[in-house]
Amino acid sequence: MKTLQQFILESTNRIGKEIGGSTYVHVNYVKNHPRIPIDQLDSATEILRQKHPDHKYNIVRYGYTGKDKGSFSFINSPDFDTSPEPISGDAIRVNTNGETKVTKQKIDPQIYHHKHEWVGDDYTGFDVNASKTRSKKYNEIIDKLKETNPNIRSRMGTRSVWDKEVLPHLKENNSLDVKTPSIEQIAKKHNVPVQEILNALKDGIDIEHEHSTNKNIAKKIALDHLHERPDYYKKLKKYVE
């Protein structure tokens, strides 16, 4: 098994995540990626600017094979810098013929693992080395989970599966050095009253308690979600209804 230091060293020069025939990379590094053709990127970016001038994005996906070959997707990951496993938000794909397709953020969004691979070591939005350490640690726990849940790696790409089947084990093992935000910190971040977060937290604990019998773990998971967006459980309830 690789040591933590080996894992970090091997990740040092790797920028860009390869997923299913596509390369995902943070916008700050997209023009430095050897696989991405800059002239096609510039053309797609111009089409995006003309057709969807208000779209904000921080992730670029380039399809280099298969049905998406040559297309670019411009993805907004709203919590990329703040969440250990950020979500895939609204995205706009620009096809090779210039047509665009808008995909809205799902209620149960896809999440991105190993986000340090999408940026360089000089990135300042989050602690890159801490992200590498986190990936190494939770990989070890997930390998153990595979003994009773063999398909977990292929299923943990959505927020619901991650929260229900992986995150409680990480919290119980206390393996991740990620401090759960306080109610006051969440309220301050989103500029909302503390009471609003308290009310949302009550709903969140009830919902997350279905995923974990430990109330403290359910509370931590709920706080993490509210830190991402204070209306998380309101939107979740609406979706379920």
Secondary structure, DSSP 8 states (H G I E B T S, - for coil): ---HHHHHHHHTT--SEEETTEEEEEGGGGGG-TTS-HHHHHHHHHHHHHH-TT---SEEEEE-SGGGTT-EEEE--TTTTT-SS-B---EEEE-TTS-EEEE---SS-BB-S-GGGGS-TT--SS-HHHHHHHHHHHHHHHHHHTTT-TTHHHHTTBHHHIIIIIHHHHHHHT--------HHHHHHHHT--HHHHHHHHHHHHHHHTTT-S-HHHHHHHHHHHHHH-TTHHHHHHHHH-
